[in-house]
Amino acid sequence: MSNLDVAYRLARWHFPNERQAEDVVHEASVRAFREFATFATGSARVWFLRIVRRVCDERSHRSQTATIEPLKDDQPDRILAKPTADLLLTTTIYRR
């Protein structure tokens, strides 16, 4: 099994979406190519998979922090997809 196949399996373990896993392997490959001069001795597969895992962790962290947004009291309609008439009425009253 090639290093790319193993890298893809590792990325799929982190991300169920095929496209995300492919993007992770691509980004890790670019990083490995750029940083190949830093590879000293040992297993190239282990070194490459470490880069893949780091990219997975970074993307997971990015997606978690990007989706967390504090709610503001003056924007209750963002909470509901379709605000109810009561919510719109109370929001209009309290804004004045």
N, CA, C and O atoms as a MOPAC input file, in Angstrom:
PM7 MOZYME 1SCF
protein

 N      0.84900 1    -1.17400 1     0.00000 1
 C      0.00000 1     0.00000 1     0.00000 1
 C      0.89900 1     1.24300 1     0.00000 1
 O      1.85900 1     1.32100 1     0.76600 1
 N      0.58400 1     2.19200 1    -0.84900 1
 C      1.42900 1     3.37900 1    -0.96400 1
 C      1.21100 1     4.33300 1     0.21100 1
 O      0.23000 1     4.22900 1     0.94700 1
 N      2.13800 1     5.24700 1     0.36200 1
 C      2.02700 1     6.24400 1     1.43300 1
 C      0.79600 1     7.11700 1     1.25200 1
 O      0.16800 1     7.51100 1     2.23500 1
 N      0.44200 1     7.42400 1     0.01000 1
 C     -0.74300 1     8.24300 1    -0.23500 1
 C     -2.02100 1     7.50400 1     0.15500 1
 O     -2.95700 1     8.11000 1     0.67600 1
 N     -2.05900 1     6.20200 1    -0.09700 1
 C     -3.23000 1     5.41400 1     0.30800 1
 C     -3.39200 1     5.39700 1     1.82600 1
 O     -4.49500 1     5.55300 1     2.34900 1
 N     -2.29400 1     5.20900 1     2.50900 1
 C     -2.33000 1     5.19700 1     3.97600 1
 C     -2.70500 1     6.58400 1     4.50300 1
 O     -3.46100 1     6.70700 1     5.46600 1
 N     -2.17800 1     7.60700 1     3.87300 1
 C     -2.50300 1     8.98400 1     4.27600 1
 C     -3.98900 1     9.26700 1     4.06600 1
 O     -4.63500 1     9.89600 1     4.90400 1
 N     -4.51800 1     8.80100 1     2.95200 1
 C     -5.94000 1     9.00500 1     2.67300 1
 C     -6.79900 1     8.27700 1     3.70600 1
 O     -7.80300 1     8.81800 1     4.16700 1
 N     -6.41100 1     7.05900 1     4.06900 1
 C     -7.16800 1     6.31900 1     5.09100 1
 C     -7.13700 1     7.05100 1     6.43400 1
 O     -8.14500 1     7.11300 1     7.13800 1
 N     -5.99500 1     7.59200 1     6.77500 1
 C     -5.88500 1     8.35100 1     8.02100 1
 C     -6.77200 1     9.59800 1     7.96600 1
 O     -7.46300 1     9.91500 1     8.93400 1
 N     -6.75100 1    10.28900 1     6.85500 1
 C     -7.58200 1    11.48900 1     6.71000 1
 C     -9.06400 1    11.13900 1     6.74800 1
 O     -9.86100 1    11.88000 1     7.32200 1
 N     -9.44200 1    10.00700 1     6.13700 1
 C    -10.84300 1     9.58100 1     6.17100 1
 C    -11.27000 1     9.18800 1     7.58300 1
 O    -12.44200 1     9.31700 1     7.93900 1
 N    -10.32900 1     8.71400 1     8.37800 1
 C    -10.64800 1     8.39600 1     9.76200 1
 C    -10.99800 1     9.67500 1    10.52200 1
 O    -11.85900 1     9.66100 1    11.40300 1
 N    -10.33600 1    10.77100 1    10.18500 1
 C    -10.61400 1    12.05900 1    10.83600 1
 C    -11.84000 1    12.74700 1    10.25200 1
 O    -12.62500 1    13.35900 1    10.97700 1
 N    -11.99900 1    12.64200 1     8.93900 1
 C    -13.08500 1    13.33500 1     8.24500 1
 C    -13.89700 1    12.34000 1     7.42000 1
 O    -13.33100 1    11.66800 1     6.55700 1
 N    -15.19700 1    12.22300 1     7.65400 1
 C    -15.99600 1    11.26500 1     6.89300 1
 C    -16.22400 1    11.68900 1     5.43900 1
 O    -16.56400 1    10.85900 1     4.59600 1
 N    -16.04000 1    12.95500 1     5.15100 1
 C    -16.25100 1    13.47400 1     3.81200 1
 C    -15.03500 1    13.16900 1     2.92700 1
 O    -13.90400 1    13.48900 1     3.29100 1
 N    -15.27100 1    12.55700 1     1.77600 1
 C    -14.17100 1    12.19300 1     0.87300 1
 C    -13.38900 1    13.41300 1     0.40500 1
 O    -12.16000 1    13.38600 1     0.34000 1
 N    -14.10000 1    14.46500 1     0.08600 1
 C    -13.45700 1    15.68600 1    -0.42500 1
 C    -12.52400 1    16.29400 1     0.62400 1
 O    -11.42100 1    16.73200 1     0.29700 1
 N    -12.95800 1    16.31900 1     1.86000 1
 C    -12.10900 1    16.84900 1     2.92900 1
 C    -10.84800 1    16.00400 1     3.08200 1
 O     -9.75200 1    16.53800 1     3.24500 1
 N    -11.00900 1    14.69800 1     3.02800 1
 C     -9.85700 1    13.80200 1     3.16300 1
 C     -8.87800 1    14.01400 1     2.01400 1
 O     -7.66500 1    14.02900 1     2.22700 1
 N     -9.39100 1    14.17800 1     0.80600 1
 C     -8.52200 1    14.44100 1    -0.33800 1
 C     -7.78000 1    15.76600 1    -0.17200 1
 O     -6.59300 1    15.86300 1    -0.48400 1
 N     -8.48200 1    16.78000 1     0.32100 1
 C     -7.84900 1    18.07800 1     0.54300 1
 C     -6.74000 1    17.98800 1     1.58700 1
 O     -5.68900 1    18.61200 1     1.44400 1
 N     -6.98400 1    17.20700 1     2.63200 1
 C     -5.97800 1    17.02900 1     3.67900 1
 C     -4.72500 1    16.37700 1     3.10900 1
 O     -3.61200 1    16.83200 1     3.37300 1
 N     -4.90200 1    15.31600 1     2.33200 1
 C     -3.75200 1    14.61500 1     1.75200 1
 C     -3.00700 1    15.53400 1     0.78500 1
 O     -1.77700 1    15.52100 1     0.73500 1
 N     -3.74000 1    16.31900 1     0.03200 1
 C     -3.09400 1    17.24900 1    -0.89600 1
 C     -2.27200 1    18.28400 1    -0.13300 1
 O     -1.11000 1    18.52200 1    -0.46200 1
 N     -2.87100 1    18.89600 1     0.88000 1
 C     -2.15100 1    19.89700 1     1.66700 1
 C     -0.93300 1    19.28900 1     2.35600 1
 O      0.13000 1    19.90900 1     2.39900 1
 N     -1.08200 1    18.08900 1     2.89000 1
 C      0.04400 1    17.41500 1     3.55100 1
 C      1.14700 1    17.09700 1     2.54300 1
 O      2.33000 1    17.19800 1     2.87100 1
 N      0.78000 1    16.72000 1     1.33900 1
 C      1.77600 1    16.42600 1     0.30100 1
 C      2.55800 1    17.67400 1    -0.07400 1
 O      3.77500 1    17.62300 1    -0.25200 1
 N      1.85800 1    18.78800 1    -0.19300 1
 C      2.53200 1    20.05600 1    -0.51300 1
 C      3.48400 1    20.44800 1     0.61200 1
 O      4.61600 1    20.86600 1     0.36500 1
 N      3.01500 1    20.30900 1     1.84800 1
 C      3.88300 1    20.62700 1     2.99000 1
 C      5.11200 1    19.71700 1     3.01900 1
 O      6.22800 1    20.18000 1     3.25300 1
 N      4.90100 1    18.43100 1     2.78400 1
 C      6.02000 1    17.47800 1     2.80600 1
 C      7.02000 1    17.81100 1     1.70500 1
 O      8.22900 1    17.72900 1     1.92200 1
 N      6.53400 1    18.18100 1     0.53900 1
 C      7.42400 1    18.53700 1    -0.56300 1
 C      8.25200 1    19.77000 1    -0.20800 1
 O      9.45500 1    19.82500 1    -0.46400 1
 N      7.57600 1    20.76400 1     0.39400 1
 C      8.27800 1    21.99500 1     0.77400 1
 C      9.30400 1    21.75900 1     1.87000 1
 O     10.36900 1    22.37600 1     1.87100 1
 N      8.98800 1    20.86800 1     2.80200 1
 C      9.83500 1    20.64300 1     3.97800 1
 C     10.69600 1    19.39000 1     3.86000 1
 O     11.22000 1    18.91100 1     4.86600 1
 N     10.85100 1    18.85900 1     2.67500 1
 C     11.60100 1    17.61800 1     2.51600 1
 C     13.04000 1    17.75300 1     3.00300 1
 O     13.63500 1    16.76900 1     3.44000 1
 N     13.59600 1    18.93400 1     2.93700 1
 C     14.97200 1    19.14800 1     3.39500 1
 C     15.10600 1    18.93000 1     4.89900 1
 O     16.20600 1    18.66700 1     5.38600 1
 N     13.99900 1    19.03700 1     5.64600 1
 C     14.05700 1    18.85300 1     7.09600 1
 C     14.01800 1    17.37500 1     7.48700 1
 O     14.30600 1    17.02600 1     8.63200 1
 N     13.66100 1    16.50800 1     6.53600 1
 C     13.61500 1    15.07400 1     6.83300 1
 C     15.04100 1    14.55700 1     6.96500 1
 O     15.84500 1    14.67100 1     6.03900 1
 N     15.34100 1    13.99300 1     8.11800 1
 C     16.71000 1    13.53600 1     8.37400 1
 C     16.82800 1    12.03500 1     8.12000 1
 O     17.23000 1    11.61200 1     7.03600 1
 N     16.48500 1    11.26000 1     9.09500 1
 C     16.56900 1     9.80300 1     8.96300 1
 C     15.32000 1     9.18200 1     9.55100 1
 O     14.55100 1     9.85200 1    10.24100 1
 N     15.12200 1     7.93300 1     9.28500 1
 C     13.96100 1     7.23300 1     9.81700 1
 C     13.00800 1     6.87600 1     8.69600 1
 O     13.38300 1     6.84700 1     7.52400 1
 N     11.80000 1     6.61100 1     9.06600 1
 C     10.78800 1     6.19000 1     8.11100 1
 C     10.12900 1     7.39900 1     7.45800 1
 O      9.59200 1     8.26800 1     8.14500 1
 N     10.17200 1     7.44900 1     6.15400 1
 C      9.50500 1     8.53400 1     5.42300 1
 C      7.99200 1     8.44300 1     5.59800 1
 O      7.30400 1     9.46300 1     5.63600 1
 N      7.48000 1     7.22400 1     5.70400 1
 C      6.04100 1     7.03300 1     5.89200 1
 C      5.57600 1     7.63100 1     7.21500 1
 O      4.55800 1     8.32100 1     7.26800 1
 N      6.32200 1     7.36400 1     8.27900 1
 C      5.96500 1     7.90400 1     9.59400 1
 C      6.03400 1     9.42400 1     9.57200 1
 O      5.15700 1    10.09700 1    10.11300 1
 N      7.07100 1     9.96400 1     8.94700 1
 C      7.23300 1    11.41900 1     8.84100 1
 C      6.05900 1    12.03500 1     8.08400 1
 O      5.50200 1    13.04800 1     8.50600 1
 N      5.68500 1    11.41400 1     6.95900 1
 C      4.58200 1    11.93700 1     6.14900 1
 C      3.25000 1    11.82200 1     6.88600 1
 O      2.44100 1    12.74900 1     6.84200 1
 N      3.01300 1    10.70000 1     7.56100 1
 C      1.76000 1    10.52900 1     8.29900 1
 C      1.65900 1    11.49200 1     9.48000 1
 O      0.56300 1    11.89400 1     9.87200 1
 N      2.78500 1    11.84900 1    10.02900 1
 C      2.78300 1    12.85800 1    11.09300 1
 C      2.30900 1    14.20600 1    10.53400 1
 O      1.56900 1    14.93400 1    11.19500 1
 N      2.73500 1    14.52300 1     9.33000 1
 C      2.28900 1    15.76100 1     8.68000 1
 C      0.79400 1    15.68700 1     8.38700 1
 O      0.07100 1    16.66200 1     8.59300 1
 N      0.33000 1    14.53800 1     7.90900 1
 C     -1.10200 1    14.35800 1     7.62200 1
 C     -1.91300 1    14.54700 1     8.89800 1
 O     -2.92800 1    15.24400 1     8.90200 1
 N     -1.46100 1    13.92700 1     9.96800 1
 C     -2.18300 1    14.06600 1    11.24000 1
 C     -2.21200 1    15.51500 1    11.71700 1
 O     -3.22500 1    15.98200 1    12.23600 1
 N     -1.11000 1    16.21600 1    11.54200 1
 C     -1.05700 1    17.62300 1    11.94000 1
 C     -2.04300 1    18.46200 1    11.12200 1
 O     -2.72200 1    19.33200 1    11.66700 1
 N     -2.11900 1    18.20100 1     9.82700 1
 C     -3.07700 1    18.92000 1     8.97700 1
 C     -4.50700 1    18.59900 1     9.41200 1
 O     -5.35000 1    19.49500 1     9.47000 1
 N     -4.78700 1    17.34300 1     9.71500 1
 C     -6.12200 1    16.96000 1    10.20300 1
 C     -6.46800 1    17.70200 1    11.49000 1
 O     -7.57100 1    18.23100 1    11.63200 1
 N     -5.53200 1    17.73600 1    12.41500 1
 C     -5.77200 1    18.42600 1    13.68600 1
 C     -6.01400 1    19.91500 1    13.47700 1
 O     -6.90300 1    20.49800 1    14.09800 1
 N     -5.22800 1    20.52500 1    12.60500 1
 C     -5.39300 1    21.95500 1    12.32800 1
 C     -6.74900 1    22.23400 1    11.70400 1
 O     -7.42400 1    23.19000 1    12.08700 1
 N     -7.15200 1    21.41600 1    10.75300 1
 C     -8.45000 1    21.61700 1    10.10600 1
 C     -9.59600 1    21.36700 1    11.07700 1
 O    -10.59600 1    22.08400 1    11.04100 1
 N     -9.47300 1    20.38000 1    11.93100 1
 C    -10.51400 1    20.12100 1    12.93500 1
 C    -10.63200 1    21.29300 1    13.88600 1
 O    -11.73600 1    21.72500 1    14.21600 1
 N     -9.50200 1    21.80300 1    14.32300 1
 C     -9.49700 1    22.94800 1    15.23100 1
 C    -10.09600 1    24.16900 1    14.55200 1
 O    -10.87700 1    24.90200 1    15.15800 1
 N     -9.72800 1    24.39000 1    13.28600 1
 C    -10.25500 1    25.52500 1    12.52800 1
 C    -11.76000 1    25.43700 1    12.37300 1
 O    -12.45900 1    26.43800 1    12.53000 1
 N    -12.26700 1    24.25500 1    12.06700 1
 C    -13.70700 1    24.11600 1    11.86800 1
 C    -14.47000 1    24.27400 1    13.17800 1
 O    -15.59100 1    24.78100 1    13.18100 1
 N    -13.88000 1    23.84700 1    14.28700 1
 C    -14.54500 1    24.00600 1    15.57400 1
 C    -14.58400 1    25.46600 1    15.99000 1
 O    -15.61100 1    25.94300 1    16.47400 1
 N    -13.48800 1    26.17600 1    15.81000 1
 C    -13.46500 1    27.57300 1    16.22500 1
 C    -14.22100 1    28.45900 1    15.25700 1
 O    -14.71000 1    29.51700 1    15.65300 1
 N    -14.33100 1    28.06100 1    14.00300 1
 C    -15.03800 1    28.88600 1    13.02300 1
 C    -16.54100 1    28.81300 1    13.21800 1
 O    -17.24000 1    29.77300 1    12.89100 1
 N    -17.06300 1    27.71400 1    13.73600 1
 C    -18.50100 1    27.59000 1    13.89100 1
 C    -19.00000 1    28.15200 1    15.21800 1
 O    -20.19800 1    28.39100 1    15.37000 1
 N    -18.12500 1    28.36300 1    16.16100 1
 C    -18.54400 1    28.90500 1    17.44700 1
 C    -18.59100 1    30.42200 1    17.33800 1
 O    -17.58300 1    31.08500 1    17.09500 1
 N    -19.79100 1    30.94500 1    17.52400 1
 C    -19.97000 1    32.39000 1    17.44600 1
 C    -20.90700 1    32.79200 1    18.57100 1
 O    -21.98800 1    32.21800 1    18.70300 1
 N    -20.52300 1    33.75300 1    19.37700 1
 C    -21.39900 1    34.14000 1    20.48100 1
 C    -22.70500 1    34.73800 1    19.95700 1
 O    -22.72100 1    35.48400 1    18.97800 1
 N    -23.78900 1    34.39200 1    20.63200 1
 C    -25.08600 1    34.94800 1    20.26200 1
 C    -25.23700 1    36.32500 1    20.86300 1
 O    -24.81600 1    36.57000 1    21.99300 1
 N    -25.83200 1    37.21400 1    20.11200 1
 C    -26.07600 1    38.57100 1    20.59600 1
 C    -27.54400 1    38.68000 1    20.97000 1
 O    -28.41000 1    38.11200 1    20.30400 1
 N    -27.81400 1    39.40700 1    22.03300 1
 C    -29.18200 1    39.53600 1    22.50800 1
 C    -30.07100 1    40.28900 1    21.52300 1
 O    -31.28300 1    40.07700 1    21.49000 1
 N    -29.48000 1    41.15300 1    20.73300 1
 C    -30.29400 1    41.95800 1    19.82300 1
 C    -30.55300 1    41.27200 1    18.48400 1
 O    -31.14500 1    41.88200 1    17.59300 1
 N    -30.12100 1    40.01000 1    18.31900 1
 C    -30.34700 1    39.28800 1    17.07500 1
 C    -30.96500 1    37.91500 1    17.33200 1
 O    -30.35000 1    36.89900 1    17.00800 1
 N    -32.16900 1    37.86400 1    17.90700 1
 C    -32.76000 1    36.55300 1    18.19700 1
 C    -33.19300 1    35.79600 1    16.95300 1
 O    -33.31500 1    34.57300 1    17.00700 1
 N    -33.43800 1    36.48900 1    15.80400 1
 C    -33.89400 1    35.79300 1    14.60700 1
 C    -32.80000 1    34.91500 1    14.00800 1
 O    -33.09800 1    34.06500 1    13.16900 1
 N    -31.55900 1    35.09100 1    14.40800 1
 C    -30.48500 1    34.23400 1    13.91400 1
 C    -30.57900 1    32.83500 1    14.51100 1
 O    -30.04700 1    31.87700 1    13.95100 1
 N    -31.25900 1    32.72400 1    15.65000 1
 C    -31.36600 1    31.43800 1    16.32300 1
 C    -32.34300 1    30.53200 1    15.57800 1
 O    -32.08200 1    29.33900 1    15.42100 1
 N    -33.44600 1    31.07700 1    15.12600 1
 C    -34.47400 1    30.29600 1    14.45300 1
 C    -34.37500 1    30.47800 1    12.94000 1
 O    -34.06900 1    31.56900 1    12.45900 1
 N    -34.62900 1    29.42900 1    12.21200 1
 C    -34.61200 1    29.52800 1    10.75300 1
 C    -35.76600 1    30.40400 1    10.28200 1
 O    -35.58400 1    31.27400 1     9.43000 1
 N    -36.95900 1    30.17100 1    10.83900 1
 C    -38.12400 1    30.99000 1    10.50900 1
 C    -38.67200 1    31.57400 1    11.80700 1
 O    -39.29700 1    30.85100 1    12.58300 1
 N    -38.45500 1    32.85500 1    12.06100 1
 C    -38.95000 1    33.44000 1    13.30600 1
 C    -40.48100 1    33.44700 1    13.33400 1
 O    -41.13600 1    33.65500 1    12.31200 1
 N    -41.01600 1    33.22000 1    14.49200 1
 C    -42.46600 1    33.21900 1    14.65700 1
 C    -42.96200 1    34.65000 1    14.76600 1
 O    -42.18500 1    35.58100 1    14.97900 1
 N    -44.25700 1    34.80600 1    14.61800 1
 C    -44.86200 1    36.14100 1    14.70800 1
 C    -44.66700 1    36.71700 1    16.10800 1
 O    -44.42200 1    37.91300 1    16.26100 1
 N    -44.77500 1    35.85800 1    17.14100 1
 C    -44.58100 1    36.32900 1    18.51600 1
 C    -43.15700 1    36.83700 1    18.72100 1
 O    -42.94600 1    37.86600 1    19.36400 1
 N    -42.19900 1    36.12800 1    18.18500 1
 C    -40.81100 1    36.53500 1    18.33400 1
 C    -40.56100 1    37.85800 1    17.62800 1
 O    -39.88800 1    38.73600 1    18.16900 1
 N    -41.09700 1    38.00500 1    16.42500 1
 C    -40.92200 1    39.25900 1    15.69300 1
 C    -41.58700 1    40.41700 1    16.43500 1
 O    -41.03900 1    41.51700 1    16.49400 1
 N    -42.75600 1    40.16800 1    16.99300 1
 C    -43.47700 1    41.20900 1    17.72500 1
 C    -42.69600 1    41.62800 1    18.97000 1
 O    -42.53100 1    42.82400 1    19.21300 1
 N    -42.21400 1    40.67200 1    19.76100 1
 C    -41.47200 1    41.02000 1    20.97600 1
 C    -40.13100 1    41.65900 1    20.63600 1
 O    -39.66700 1    42.53400 1    21.36700 1
 N    -39.51000 1    41.24600 1    19.55800 1
 C    -38.24400 1    41.84100 1    19.15800 1
 C    -38.44800 1    43.29200 1    18.76000 1
 O    -37.64500 1    44.15700 1    19.10900 1
 N    -39.52300 1    43.55600 1    18.02800 1
 C    -39.82500 1    44.92300 1    17.59700 1
 C    -40.13300 1    45.78700 1    18.79800 1
 O    -39.69300 1    46.93600 1    18.85400 1
 N    -40.87300 1    45.27100 1    19.75600 1
 C    -41.23300 1    46.04500 1    20.94700 1
 C    -39.98100 1    46.37500 1    21.76900 1
 O    -39.81900 1    47.51700 1    22.20000 1
 N    -39.11000 1    45.41200 1    21.99000 1
 C    -37.93900 1    45.64000 1    22.83700 1
 C    -36.87800 1    46.49100 1    22.16300 1
 O    -36.05400 1    47.08800 1    22.85600 1
 N    -36.86600 1    46.56900 1    20.86800 1
 C    -35.85000 1    47.36500 1    20.17500 1
 C    -36.14800 1    48.85200 1    20.26800 1
 O    -35.23800 1    49.67100 1    20.13900 1
 N    -37.38600 1    49.20800 1    20.48400 1
 C    -37.74700 1    50.62700 1    20.51600 1
 C    -37.38800 1    51.27200 1    21.76600 1
 O    -37.63100 1    52.46700 1    21.93700 1

